Amino acid sequence: MPMNRLTISKPLATALAVAAVLLAIPFGIILWIESEAGQRWIERKAYDSTGRVVKIGDIDIRIGWHPGARVTGLQITNPDWAKTSHLVDTQLIDGRVRLLPLLRGLVVVDDLTLTQAKVGLEREKDRNTWTFKQREKKQDEGPQRLFVQRVNIDRGFVVYRDTTIDTSVEMDVAGNVAQGGGTIDVVARGTYRGNKLHAVANFPGLLPTPDTAVDMSMAIAIGSVTAAAAGTVRAADVDGIDLDLDVSGASLGDIKKLVPVNLPDTPPYRLQGRFRNPAGAFIFDPFEGRVGDSDLSGAARYEKADATRKVPLLRAKLVSTLLDFDDLGPVAGAPPKTGAGETAAPKQKAQAASIDTTGKVLPQKRYEVEDFPLMDADVNFEGKKIVDAAHVPIEDLSVHWTMKDGVLRFEPMKFRLAHGLVTANLSLDSNKKPVAGKANIELAGLRLRELFPPTEKMKQPLGDIFARVDIAGRGTSAAELMGSADGRLAMLINGGYISNLLMEAAGLDVAEALRILATKDVDVKLRCAVVDLDLKQGNAKPQAFVIDTTDTVITADGTVDFKNELVDLKTKPVPKDPSIFVLRTPVNIVGPFKKPKVRPEIGPIALRAGAAIALGALNPLLSFLPFIETGPGKDTDCGKLMAEVKRAGVKEVKK
């Protein structure tokens, strides 16, 4: 019998032939890509597209439900101007992609493995190593098409240099390749914005793609700033960061070396809180911690510059429940105290030691006004209780600090002092050359009893003080501003009592002072005290200086030189009661602010002594006559003086 033969119709044969060809094409392409000729063709096309020399050691294409490829010896060169020779130089790249997303034009890499990968990222001026030739012009790239879900790195090394911000960082990167995932550890060292940097970070074997939030932890030290953080990050620009942040350093002012913020100098600090990045901003809210020896808590929001705002804006609400008065010193340009139990950074201790050697009192530290335009600010600060203020009771400090267009303002600053109220409006305009500063300060109802606590010799209330300061100066430190200031300083004391011993000693009433010491000091009523200083170019001259009691009138004249920190005043006490053995003579207060000398004028005393000797030759009893004071002094017109000072703006408040 003849053997049966399988017959295939012509249409079916054609279909099978077409299918075979269709199947052969991709396999042929794969074989061609894996061939020497195919790889060289890819290298040439890559060069034409990128302008970079690309070298491939070998390509191995794998097919199946999870297709992928292994590429060995891949090298992509950097431009000639770069210091690193290659953008990418790897021993092995191994990746697998999902099949179905490819049908929608998406490349989703499930696992990407890099072995001995070296990456060189560099930037200077308007060029960088990661922008290729065809991307030098800005263009709309459309939605993202490439997603990497998991990456494993074995012995990675990344170099990042950016001359525009004086940054050079080297990173060792390693992951758990053997388990196909695990974690990625990064160790970084180098400089950031000229500050020494060292950091360690830990990520899971996941890249923070837009649809994947990953856990991370890190610790970093940049200059004097150290930070530790743990939380989640994503690649998305909005809400991509949510971390618990712990940051510390020598001064909050040092942070401007890392980011464009202009914070005041402070003692060493440590703050902990939640750090996030909603749209167009970074938020540290809530946070708490310490600055110097003071606690600090609150919320801060840093809004980036945009089309409507040329510079960033810092908004904050800060609270200190127990504020150490010394910690406010650096804000005014003075270092914090550096004694036992005080918190201060090494540079602040050096600054304090330098001030001690100069013998100056006014803060000499320069305000860095050139940094004022870095940002705008709107900050409210509240200090509920202030301690260690030379035992003076200060409470309820509130400050509204603003920075706008290079002008710093504290408007207003208020606090309770000695049961009275101090209100100040201060400004510093960096746009004017020299820098212009203004101060308007009012003191209302400060109890001198609280400022000078009673002693065994003085137990009566001392009255209340009212004052006003209106001055304007030029300079970049408190010393320069006061040394060039024009304006007026007016003060009055409304009633009270003062030690009789103090008044007799001021008049060098030796006999009366000895009698008081031998018996009992008696407080005398203070009728009024008025000080009115006219300030021109840092030189203050009393327009009125009167301390008037029922016992003595003291007046003064001279100058107070704020520019050179020198005082030259002559006080003249005039008693209202007769007394024997009075060494009546003016008392001079002269010398530097830090250590002025108080000394009586010798001439008048010598004349009185000489007269006593001459009279004593006639009759010993007559030797007392030159020292007998008949009390020619008259009551000062306190009402007239007070009215004059009130016209300068001082507001007396009746108790």
C-alpha positions as CSV (number, residue, x, y, z in Angstrom):
1,M,0.0,0.0,0.0
2,P,1.3,3.4,-0.7
3,M,2.4,5.4,2.4
4,N,0.0,8.2,3.5
5,R,1.4,11.7,3.2
6,L,0.5,14.7,5.2
7,T,-0.8,17.3,2.9
8,I,-0.7,21.0,3.8
9,S,-2.8,23.5,2.0
10,K,-1.1,26.4,0.4
11,P,-2.7,29.1,2.7
12,L,-1.6,27.2,5.8
13,A,1.9,26.8,4.4
14,T,2.0,30.5,3.8
15,A,0.8,31.3,7.3
16,L,3.4,29.0,8.9
17,A,6.1,30.5,6.8
18,V,5.1,34.0,7.8
19,A,5.0,32.9,11.5
20,A,8.5,31.3,11.2
21,V,9.8,34.5,9.7
22,L,8.2,36.6,12.4
23,L,9.7,34.4,15.1
24,A,13.0,34.4,13.4
25,I,13.3,38.2,13.1
26,P,13.4,38.9,16.9
27,F,15.7,36.0,17.4
28,G,17.8,37.2,14.6
29,I,17.9,40.7,16.0
30,I,18.9,39.2,19.4
31,L,21.7,37.2,17.8
32,W,22.9,40.2,15.8
33,I,22.9,42.4,19.0
34,E,24.9,39.8,20.8
35,S,27.4,39.6,17.9
36,E,30.6,41.7,17.6
37,A,29.2,43.6,14.6
38,G,25.9,44.4,16.4
39,Q,27.7,45.7,19.5
40,R,30.0,47.9,17.5
41,W,27.0,49.3,15.6
42,I,25.3,50.2,18.9
43,E,28.5,51.9,20.0
44,R,28.6,54.1,16.9
45,K,24.9,55.0,17.2
46,A,25.4,55.9,20.8
47,Y,28.2,58.2,19.9
48,D,26.2,59.9,17.2
49,S,23.3,60.5,19.6
50,T,25.3,61.5,22.7
51,G,28.6,62.8,21.5
52,R,30.3,60.5,24.0
53,V,32.5,57.4,23.3
54,V,30.6,54.3,24.4
55,K,32.2,50.9,24.7
56,I,30.5,47.6,25.3
57,G,32.4,44.4,26.4
58,D,29.6,41.9,25.8
59,I,25.8,41.7,25.6
60,D,23.6,38.7,26.6
61,I,19.9,39.0,25.9
62,R,17.5,36.8,27.8
63,I,13.9,36.1,26.7
64,G,10.9,34.8,28.6
65,W,8.1,36.2,30.8
66,H,10.8,38.4,32.5
67,P,13.1,39.3,29.7
68,G,16.3,41.1,30.4
69,A,19.9,41.6,29.5
70,R,23.4,41.4,30.9
71,V,26.0,43.9,29.8
72,T,29.6,43.6,30.7
73,G,32.4,46.2,30.4
74,L,30.1,49.2,29.7
75,Q,31.9,52.5,29.5
76,I,30.5,56.0,28.7
77,T,33.1,58.7,28.6
78,N,32.8,62.2,30.2
79,P,33.5,65.4,28.3
80,D,37.1,66.5,28.0
81,W,36.7,69.3,30.6
82,A,35.7,66.8,33.4
83,K,38.3,65.5,35.9
84,T,36.7,62.0,35.9
85,S,37.3,60.1,32.7
86,H,34.0,58.2,32.6
87,L,30.4,59.0,33.3
88,V,29.8,55.2,33.7
89,D,32.4,52.5,34.0
90,T,30.9,49.1,35.1
91,Q,32.0,45.5,35.2
92,L,28.4,44.2,35.0
93,I,24.9,45.5,34.5
94,D,22.1,42.9,34.8
95,G,18.4,43.8,34.6
96,R,15.0,42.2,34.1
97,V,11.9,44.0,32.9
98,R,8.2,43.3,33.0
99,L,6.7,42.2,29.8
100,L,3.2,43.6,29.8
101,P,4.1,47.2,30.5
102,L,6.3,47.1,27.4
103,L,3.1,46.9,25.3
104,R,2.1,50.3,26.8
105,G,5.5,51.9,26.1
106,L,6.7,51.7,29.7
107,V,10.0,50.1,30.8
108,V,9.6,48.8,34.3
109,V,12.8,47.2,35.6
110,D,12.1,44.8,38.4
111,D,15.7,44.1,39.3
112,L,18.8,46.0,38.3
113,T,22.2,44.8,39.5
114,L,25.4,46.8,39.2
115,T,28.8,45.3,39.9
116,Q,31.9,47.4,40.3
117,A,30.1,50.5,39.0
118,K,31.9,53.8,38.8
119,V,30.0,57.0,38.1
120,G,31.5,60.4,37.5
121,L,29.0,63.3,37.9
122,E,30.5,66.8,37.5
123,R,29.1,70.3,37.0
124,E,30.6,73.7,36.3
125,K,28.9,76.9,35.3
126,D,26.3,76.1,32.6
127,R,27.5,72.5,31.8
128,N,27.5,69.1,33.3
129,T,28.5,65.5,32.5
130,W,25.0,63.9,32.6
131,T,23.5,66.1,29.9
132,F,24.1,64.6,26.4
133,K,24.3,66.4,23.1
134,Q,20.7,66.1,22.1
135,R,19.5,67.3,25.4
136,E,21.5,70.5,25.6
137,K,18.5,72.4,24.5
138,K,15.5,72.5,26.8
139,Q,12.6,70.4,25.5
140,D,9.4,68.9,26.8
141,E,10.3,65.3,27.5
142,G,6.8,64.1,28.3
143,P,5.8,61.8,31.1
144,Q,8.3,59.4,32.7
145,R,8.7,56.1,30.8
146,L,11.4,54.4,32.8
147,F,10.8,53.0,36.3
148,V,13.3,51.0,38.4
149,Q,11.7,49.0,41.3
150,R,14.8,47.4,42.8
151,V,18.5,48.0,42.5
152,N,21.4,46.0,43.9
153,I,24.9,47.4,43.9
154,D,28.1,45.6,44.5
155,R,31.2,47.8,45.1
156,G,29.8,51.0,43.6
157,F,31.8,54.3,43.6
158,V,30.3,57.7,42.8
159,V,32.1,61.0,42.4
160,Y,30.2,64.3,42.4
161,R,31.9,67.6,41.8
162,D,30.2,71.0,41.5
163,T,32.4,74.0,41.1
164,T,29.4,76.4,41.2
165,I,28.9,75.6,44.9
166,D,32.5,74.5,45.8
167,T,31.4,70.9,46.3
168,S,33.4,67.6,45.9
169,V,32.0,64.4,47.3
170,E,33.1,60.8,46.9
171,M,30.6,57.9,47.8
172,D,31.1,54.2,48.3
173,V,27.9,52.3,47.6
174,A,27.2,48.7,48.3
175,G,24.2,46.4,48.4
176,N,23.3,42.8,49.2
177,V,23.5,41.3,45.7
178,A,23.5,37.7,46.8
179,Q,19.9,38.0,48.2
180,G,18.7,40.0,45.2
181,G,17.8,43.0,47.3
182,G,18.6,43.7,51.0
183,T,19.8,47.1,51.7
184,I,22.1,49.7,50.1
185,D,24.7,51.4,52.3
186,V,26.3,54.7,51.3
187,V,29.4,56.2,52.8
188,A,30.2,59.7,51.6
189,R,33.2,62.0,52.3
190,G,34.5,65.3,50.9
191,T,33.3,68.9,51.0
192,Y,30.0,70.6,50.5
193,R,30.0,74.4,49.9
194,G,33.5,74.4,51.2
195,N,32.6,72.6,54.4
196,K,34.0,69.2,55.3
197,L,31.4,66.5,54.9
198,H,31.1,62.9,56.1
199,A,27.9,60.9,55.9
200,V,26.5,57.4,56.1
201,A,23.1,56.3,54.8
202,N,21.1,53.1,54.5
203,F,18.3,52.4,52.0
204,P,16.5,49.3,51.2
205,G,17.3,47.8,47.7
206,L,14.6,50.1,46.3
207,L,15.0,53.3,44.3
208,P,12.6,56.1,45.4
209,T,10.6,56.1,42.2
210,P,7.5,58.4,42.1
211,D,5.2,55.5,43.0
212,T,7.4,54.0,45.7
213,A,8.1,55.4,49.1
214,V,11.1,53.7,50.8
215,D,12.5,53.7,54.3
216,M,15.9,55.3,54.9
217,S,18.2,56.3,57.7
218,M,21.2,58.5,57.7
219,A,23.7,60.5,59.7
220,I,25.7,63.4,58.3
221,A,28.2,66.0,59.5
222,I,28.8,69.1,57.4
223,G,31.1,71.7,59.0
224,S,29.8,72.4,62.5
225,V,26.3,70.9,61.6
226,T,25.5,67.3,62.4
227,A,22.2,65.6,61.7
228,A,20.5,62.2,62.0
229,A,17.3,61.3,60.1
230,A,15.0,58.3,59.7
231,G,11.8,58.0,57.7
232,T,10.6,57.7,54.1
233,V,11.6,59.3,50.9
234,R,10.3,59.3,47.3
235,A,11.6,60.7,44.1
236,A,8.5,63.0,43.7
237,D,9.2,66.7,44.2
238,V,6.1,67.1,46.4
239,D,5.7,65.2,49.7
240,G,8.6,63.1,48.8
241,I,10.3,63.5,52.2
242,D,8.9,62.6,55.6
243,L,11.6,62.3,58.2
244,D,12.3,62.4,62.0
245,L,15.2,64.9,62.1
246,D,17.7,65.5,64.8
247,V,20.0,68.4,64.0
248,S,22.7,70.1,66.1
249,G,25.6,72.5,65.7
250,A,27.7,75.3,67.2
251,S,25.4,78.1,66.0
252,L,22.2,78.4,64.0
253,G,23.9,81.1,62.0
254,D,26.2,78.4,60.5
255,I,23.3,76.8,58.6
256,K,23.6,79.6,56.0
257,K,26.8,78.0,54.9
258,L,24.7,75.1,53.7
259,V,21.4,76.5,52.5
260,P,20.3,80.1,51.6
261,V,19.0,81.1,55.0
262,N,20.1,83.9,57.3
263,L,19.7,82.9,60.9
264,P,21.2,84.8,63.9
265,D,24.3,83.6,65.7
266,T,23.4,81.5,68.7
267,P,25.1,79.3,71.3
268,P,25.3,75.6,70.5
269,Y,21.9,74.0,69.7
270,R,20.1,70.7,69.3
271,L,16.6,70.4,67.8
272,Q,14.5,67.4,67.0
273,G,11.3,67.3,65.0
274,R,9.4,66.2,61.9
275,F,10.8,67.4,58.5
276,R,8.6,67.3,55.4
277,N,8.5,68.9,51.9
278,P,5.0,69.9,50.8
279,A,4.6,71.8,47.5
280,G,7.2,74.6,47.2
281,A,8.3,74.4,50.8
282,F,10.2,72.6,53.6
283,I,8.5,72.3,57.0
284,F,10.1,71.5,60.4
285,D,6.9,71.1,62.5
286,P,6.7,70.3,65.3
287,F,10.1,70.6,66.8
288,E,11.7,71.0,70.2
289,G,15.1,71.2,71.7
290,R,17.7,73.5,73.3
291,V,19.7,76.5,72.2
292,G,22.4,77.2,74.7
293,D,20.9,76.8,78.1
294,S,17.4,77.7,76.9
295,D,14.6,75.4,75.7
296,L,13.0,76.1,72.3
297,S,10.0,74.7,70.5
298,G,7.7,75.6,67.7
299,A,7.2,75.3,63.9
300,A,9.1,76.6,60.9
301,R,8.2,76.8,57.3
302,Y,10.8,77.6,54.5
303,E,9.1,78.6,51.3
304,K,11.3,78.5,48.1
305,A,11.6,81.4,45.8
306,D,9.2,81.4,42.9
307,A,7.7,83.7,40.2
308,T,6.1,85.9,42.8
309,R,9.0,86.0,45.3
310,K,12.6,86.5,44.4
311,V,14.1,85.0,47.5
312,P,13.0,82.3,49.9
313,L,10.7,83.2,52.9
314,L,11.1,81.8,56.4
315,R,8.0,81.7,58.6
316,A,8.2,80.5,62.2
317,K,6.5,80.6,65.6
318,L,8.9,79.9,68.4
319,V,8.5,79.5,72.1
320,S,10.9,79.3,75.0
321,T,9.4,78.5,78.4
322,L,12.7,79.1,80.3
323,L,15.0,81.4,78.4
324,D,18.6,82.0,79.7
325,F,19.3,85.7,79.3
326,D,22.9,85.0,78.2
327,D,21.7,83.2,75.1
328,L,20.4,86.5,73.7
329,G,23.9,88.0,73.6
330,P,25.0,86.6,70.2
331,V,21.9,88.2,68.6
332,A,23.2,91.6,69.6
333,G,26.7,90.7,68.6
334,A,28.0,89.7,72.1
335,P,29.1,86.2,72.9
336,P,27.3,84.1,75.5
337,K,28.9,83.7,78.9
338,T,31.6,81.2,79.0
339,G,32.0,80.4,82.6
340,A,31.3,77.2,84.5
341,G,27.9,75.7,83.6
342,E,27.5,77.9,80.6
343,T,27.0,76.6,77.1
344,A,29.2,78.1,74.4
345,A,31.0,76.9,71.2
346,P,34.8,77.1,70.9
347,K,34.6,80.1,68.5
348,Q,32.3,81.9,71.0
349,K,34.8,81.3,73.8
350,A,37.6,82.7,71.7
351,Q,35.4,85.7,70.9
352,A,34.7,86.3,74.6
353,A,38.4,86.0,75.4
354,S,39.2,88.6,72.7
355,I,36.7,91.0,74.1
356,D,38.2,90.7,77.5
357,T,41.6,91.7,76.2
358,T,40.3,94.8,74.4
359,G,38.6,96.2,77.4
360,K,35.5,97.2,75.4
361,V,32.0,97.0,76.7
362,L,29.9,97.6,73.6
363,P,29.6,94.5,71.3
364,Q,32.2,94.8,68.5
365,K,31.1,91.7,66.4
366,R,30.1,92.7,62.9
367,Y,26.6,91.9,61.7
368,E,26.9,90.1,58.4
369,V,24.5,92.5,56.6
370,E,25.6,91.2,53.2
371,D,23.6,88.0,53.9
372,F,20.4,90.0,54.7
373,P,19.1,89.6,51.0
374,L,19.5,85.8,51.2
375,M,15.9,85.5,52.4
376,D,12.9,87.2,53.8
377,A,11.6,86.3,57.2
378,D,8.5,86.6,59.4
379,V,9.2,85.1,62.8
380,N,7.3,85.4,66.1
381,F,9.2,84.6,69.3
382,E,7.9,84.3,72.8
383,G,10.0,83.9,75.9
384,K,7.8,83.2,78.9
385,K,10.3,83.4,81.6
386,I,13.9,84.7,81.5
387,V,16.5,83.6,84.0
388,D,20.1,84.6,84.9
389,A,19.6,88.2,83.9
390,A,21.8,89.5,86.7
391,H,19.0,88.7,89.1
392,V,16.7,91.2,87.4
393,P,13.2,89.9,87.0
394,I,12.4,89.7,83.2
395,E,9.2,88.1,81.9
396,D,7.0,87.7,78.9
397,L,9.4,88.5,76.1
398,S,7.8,88.8,72.7
399,V,9.5,89.7,69.5
400,H,8.3,90.0,65.9
401,W,11.3,89.6,63.7
402,T,11.0,90.4,60.0
403,M,13.4,90.6,57.1
404,K,12.2,92.2,53.9
405,D,14.3,93.4,50.9
406,G,17.4,93.5,53.0
407,V,15.9,95.4,56.0
408,L,15.9,93.7,59.4
409,R,13.3,94.8,61.9
410,F,12.3,93.9,65.4
411,E,8.9,95.6,65.6
412,P,7.9,95.4,68.3
413,M,10.1,93.8,71.0
414,K,8.4,93.8,74.4
415,F,9.1,92.4,77.8
416,R,8.3,92.9,81.4
417,L,11.2,94.2,83.5
418,A,11.2,94.9,87.2
419,H,7.4,94.9,87.1
420,G,7.5,97.6,84.3
421,L,7.2,97.4,80.5
422,V,10.0,97.8,78.0
423,T,8.9,98.4,74.3
424,A,11.4,98.7,71.5
425,N,11.3,99.1,67.8
426,L,14.7,98.4,66.1
427,S,15.7,98.3,62.5
428,L,18.8,97.8,60.4
429,D,18.8,98.7,56.7
430,S,21.6,96.9,54.7
431,N,20.6,98.8,51.5
432,K,22.1,102.0,52.8
433,K,25.8,102.6,52.8
434,P,27.0,102.8,55.5
435,V,24.3,100.5,57.0
436,A,21.6,102.6,58.8
437,G,20.2,101.6,62.2
438,K,17.4,103.0,64.3
439,A,16.3,102.4,67.9
440,N,13.1,103.7,69.6
441,I,12.9,102.3,73.1
442,E,10.4,103.1,75.9
443,L,10.7,102.1,79.6
444,A,7.6,102.5,81.7
445,G,7.2,102.0,85.5
446,L,10.4,100.0,86.2
447,R,10.7,99.6,89.9
448,L,14.2,100.5,91.1
449,R,13.7,98.3,94.1
450,E,13.7,95.3,91.8
451,L,16.6,96.5,89.8
452,F,18.6,97.2,93.0
453,P,17.3,94.8,95.7
454,P,17.1,96.3,99.2
455,T,20.0,95.9,101.6
456,E,20.5,96.2,105.3
457,K,21.1,99.9,104.8
458,M,18.3,100.6,102.4
459,K,14.9,98.9,102.8
460,Q,12.5,101.6,101.5
461,P,11.1,101.5,98.0
462,L,13.2,103.4,95.5
463,G,10.6,104.7,93.1
464,D,9.9,104.0,89.5
465,I,11.9,104.8,86.3
466,F,10.5,106.0,83.0
467,A,12.7,106.6,80.0
468,R,12.8,107.0,76.2
469,V,15.6,106.4,73.7
470,D,15.4,107.7,70.1
471,I,18.6,107.3,68.3
472,A,19.9,106.6,64.7
473,G,23.4,105.6,63.7
474,R,25.5,104.0,60.9
475,G,27.6,100.9,61.1
476,T,27.6,97.1,61.1
477,S,28.1,96.5,64.8
478,A,26.5,97.7,68.0
479,A,29.7,99.6,68.8
480,E,29.7,101.3,65.4
481,L,26.0,102.2,65.6
482,M,26.3,103.8,69.1
483,G,29.6,105.4,68.1
484,S,28.0,107.3,65.3
485,A,24.5,107.8,66.8
486,D,22.5,111.0,66.9
487,G,19.4,111.4,69.1
488,R,18.2,111.8,72.6
489,L,18.1,109.7,75.8
490,A,15.8,110.9,78.5
491,M,15.0,109.4,81.9
492,L,13.2,110.4,85.1
493,I,12.6,108.7,88.4
494,N,9.2,109.4,90.0
495,G,9.6,109.7,93.7
496,G,10.8,107.1,96.2
497,Y,13.6,107.0,98.8
498,I,17.4,106.7,98.7
499,S,20.1,106.0,101.2
500,N,21.2,109.0,103.3
501,L,24.6,107.4,103.7
502,L,24.9,107.2,99.9
503,M,24.1,110.9,99.6
504,E,26.5,112.0,102.4
505,A,29.3,109.9,100.9
506,A,28.7,111.5,97.5
507,G,29.1,114.9,99.1
508,L,32.2,113.7,101.1
509,D,30.4,114.7,104.3
510,V,32.8,112.8,106.4
511,A,31.4,113.7,109.8
512,E,27.8,112.9,108.8
513,A,28.8,109.7,107.1
514,L,30.7,108.5,110.2
515,R,27.7,109.4,112.4
516,I,25.3,107.4,110.2
517,L,27.7,104.4,110.2
518,A,28.0,104.7,114.0
519,T,24.2,104.9,114.5
520,K,21.7,103.9,111.8
521,D,21.3,104.9,108.2
522,V,18.1,106.7,107.4
523,D,16.6,106.8,104.0
524,V,15.8,110.2,102.6
525,K,13.0,111.1,100.2
526,L,14.0,111.3,96.6
527,R,12.1,114.4,95.2
528,C,13.1,113.7,91.6
529,A,15.9,112.4,89.4
530,V,16.1,113.6,85.8
531,V,18.7,112.7,83.1
532,D,18.5,114.2,79.6
533,L,21.3,113.4,77.2
534,D,21.7,114.9,73.8
535,L,23.6,112.6,71.5
536,K,25.5,113.8,68.5
537,Q,27.9,111.5,66.5
538,G,28.2,109.2,69.4
539,N,29.0,111.9,71.9
540,A,26.4,112.4,74.7
541,K,26.2,115.6,76.7
542,P,23.8,116.2,79.6
543,Q,21.2,118.8,79.0
544,A,19.9,118.1,82.5
545,F,21.3,115.8,85.2
546,V,19.8,116.3,88.6
547,I,19.2,114.1,91.6
548,D,17.2,116.0,94.1
549,T,16.4,114.7,97.6
550,T,15.3,116.5,100.8
551,D,18.9,116.3,101.9
552,T,21.1,117.0,98.9
553,V,21.1,118.1,95.3
554,I,23.6,116.4,92.8
555,T,24.2,117.9,89.4
556,A,26.6,116.7,86.7
557,D,28.1,117.9,83.5
558,G,30.6,116.5,81.0
559,T,30.5,114.0,78.1
560,V,30.0,110.3,77.5
561,D,31.9,109.2,74.3
562,F,30.3,106.1,72.9
563,K,32.7,105.9,70.0
564,N,35.8,105.6,72.2
565,E,33.9,104.2,75.2
566,L,35.1,107.0,77.5
567,V,33.3,108.8,80.2
568,D,34.2,112.3,81.5
569,L,31.7,113.6,84.0
570,K,31.9,116.0,86.9
571,T,29.3,115.7,89.7
572,K,28.7,118.4,92.2
573,P,26.8,117.6,95.4
574,V,25.2,120.5,97.3
575,P,23.8,119.6,100.7
576,K,20.7,121.3,102.1
577,D,21.6,120.9,105.7
578,P,24.5,122.4,107.7
579,S,27.3,120.0,108.6
580,I,30.8,120.2,110.0
581,F,33.9,118.6,108.5
582,V,32.5,118.6,104.9
583,L,35.2,117.9,102.3
584,R,33.0,119.8,99.7
585,T,34.5,119.3,96.3
586,P,33.4,118.1,92.8
587,V,33.7,114.4,92.1
588,N,35.1,113.4,88.7
589,I,34.1,110.1,86.9
590,V,36.6,109.6,84.1
591,G,38.0,106.7,82.1
592,P,36.8,103.8,80.0
593,F,33.3,102.4,80.3
594,K,34.7,99.1,81.6
595,K,36.7,100.6,84.5
596,P,36.0,104.3,85.1
597,K,37.8,106.0,87.9
598,V,35.9,108.0,90.6
599,R,38.0,110.7,92.3
600,P,37.4,114.0,94.0
601,E,39.2,117.1,92.8
602,I,42.2,117.7,95.1
603,G,42.5,121.5,94.5
604,P,39.4,122.6,96.4
605,I,40.2,120.2,99.3
606,A,43.8,121.5,99.5
607,L,42.6,125.1,99.6
608,R,40.2,124.3,102.5
609,A,42.9,122.4,104.3
610,G,45.3,125.3,103.9
611,A,42.8,127.7,105.3
612,A,42.2,125.4,108.2
613,I,45.9,125.4,109.1
614,A,46.2,129.2,108.8
615,L,43.2,129.7,111.1
616,G,44.3,127.1,113.5
617,A,47.4,129.1,114.2
618,L,45.2,131.8,115.7
619,N,42.6,129.6,117.4
620,P,42.3,125.8,117.1
621,L,38.5,126.1,117.1
622,L,38.7,128.1,114.0
623,S,40.2,125.1,112.1
624,F,36.7,123.7,111.7
625,L,35.2,126.7,110.0
626,P,36.3,125.9,106.4
627,F,34.6,122.5,106.8
628,I,31.3,123.9,108.0
629,E,28.7,123.8,105.3
630,T,25.7,126.1,105.7
631,G,23.6,124.4,103.1
632,P,23.3,126.9,100.3
633,G,21.6,124.4,98.0
634,K,17.9,125.1,97.0
635,D,15.2,122.7,95.9
636,T,15.4,122.0,92.2
637,D,12.3,122.8,90.2
638,C,11.5,119.1,89.6
639,G,8.2,119.9,87.9
640,K,9.9,122.1,85.3
641,L,12.6,119.5,84.6
642,M,10.1,116.6,84.4
643,A,7.9,118.7,82.0
644,E,11.0,119.2,79.7
645,V,11.8,115.5,79.7
646,K,8.2,114.5,79.1
647,R,8.2,116.7,76.0
648,A,10.9,114.3,74.7
649,G,8.5,111.5,74.9
650,V,8.8,110.0,78.4
651,K,5.4,109.0,79.7
652,E,5.1,109.0,83.5
653,V,2.6,106.5,84.9
654,K,1.2,107.1,88.4
655,K,1.2,104.0,90.6
